[in-house]
Amino acid sequence: MEFTTLLAISLGAILANNFIFAQFLGICPFLGVSKKIDTAVGMGAAVTFVMALASAFCFFINKILVDLNLAFMQTVAFILVIASLVQFVEMFLKKFIPTLYTALGVYLPLITTNCAVLGVALLNVQNDYNFIESVVYGITGGLGFLLAIFLFAAVREQTEFSETPKAFEGFPIALVTSGLIALAFMGFSGLKVW
Amino acid sequence: MDYMIVVWAVVVLGALAVIFGLVLAIASKVFEVKVDERLPLILECLAGANCGGCGYPGCAGCAEAMLAGKAPVTACAPAGPENAAKIAAILGMEAPSGEKMVAHVLCNGGTNAKKNFEYRGVNDCLAATKVCGGSVLDCKYGCLGFGSCVAACQFDAIHIGENGAAVVDKEACTNCGACREVCPRKLIVEVPYKQKVFVNCSNKDKGPAVTKVCAVSCIGCGMCERTCKFDAIHVVNNVAVIDYAKCKNCTMCAKACPKNAIEPIPTPEEKEKFKAAQKAAAERKAAAAKAAAEAAAKAE
């Protein structure tokens, strides 16, 4: 029983309710860091990491807030948690994985304002997930982001070298591409997990 | 209305902020990455043009390499010897000794060189060497004059001269090496700033073949070699080469060159004067030899 719920959450987060293609959260880094597969994967991994941590932390913060009848402060408190977490991750990466730190560059601090991270925290509350479910949703949501940004970067690396009409060069064709991938992902919405 | 909830909200958020702040403050100490304070100082001494002449990604990359001891303090040619000395001082090393070097184009062909056809393609030397077997110029070694080096120079120090061959402005040249890299014919070399005499030809073919393709080419006759009193110029692979360490810039070789291939190119009067002097010297020598022979005959 437990396992099937987790599977349902995972499949939902990765495919059917993909953060980018179905919920349109975290579009900024999705478009910004998807020019090269390497950096895209790095960004995806960083976001996954932060999302998992944020889900876990925000679960406890939410507990405290609900106990104190302060549920309306969720958004503010979550932003605080996420911002601190990202700062922490940044310091950690700078010390132990400097290559990834330089590769992510300005987009690492941008995770702070990545709405997918805030989204996962708020959705956990909305869906009434328990601790394990929250963490699983955070991880799989991040993996969904990783999958989306990886696919998109792979397509974008190809379109870079193909002939596009002048008016569509660069960002327009990227947006068209992401729209088409989103359409493809709509196909997963019929997915049913018992 | 329950006002206490407002107080609680402030207290809880404030407490959270304080806790996170403390954690981050501790983390920043624990995960501190020490940036060497000498790095920005070195960076200040570099040219800052990000020309890439040193082979590192930009000036910051070069500064890091210097700090790590991977690059010599003189790696940044545009910064010059004074700045190299400053960097050496920052790194606690002795100032390097080395004279200023500049780039020089070893070809003065241009309009003197025979063209095989009119090239109307992309204005780039490498492109020009790719059409029709690279035979825009009949000379396989000469400057094509399409200005790839001019485009590569960040310091406006190299231009296509009046006669169509590239010329370095040695005052502006910083010896960054960008032009040396792009020249498809590898005509640009590093020479001492003080040097005034150059063999402006790189054609390695034999005399008759060279004469056919260019009016101001080195034919490898060896006149310069015989004229030089300092053993500083030698014909190697059919082209005269100056040993800049030995050359005293006396310009005798330039005057002796029958093809005017050596810079500074002498005026006709200078040439006449030189020839007369050579002739007089030869006569004097002959006379002396004669006198010596006579003296020897008398003694017998």
Interface residues (C-beta under 8 A of the other chain):
Chain A: I61 I64 L65 L68 N69 L70 M73 V76 A77 L80 V81 S84 Q87 F88 M91 F92 K94 K95 F96 P98
Chain B: I5 W8 A9 V12 L13 L16 A17 F20 G21 V23 L24 A27 S28 F31 E32 V33
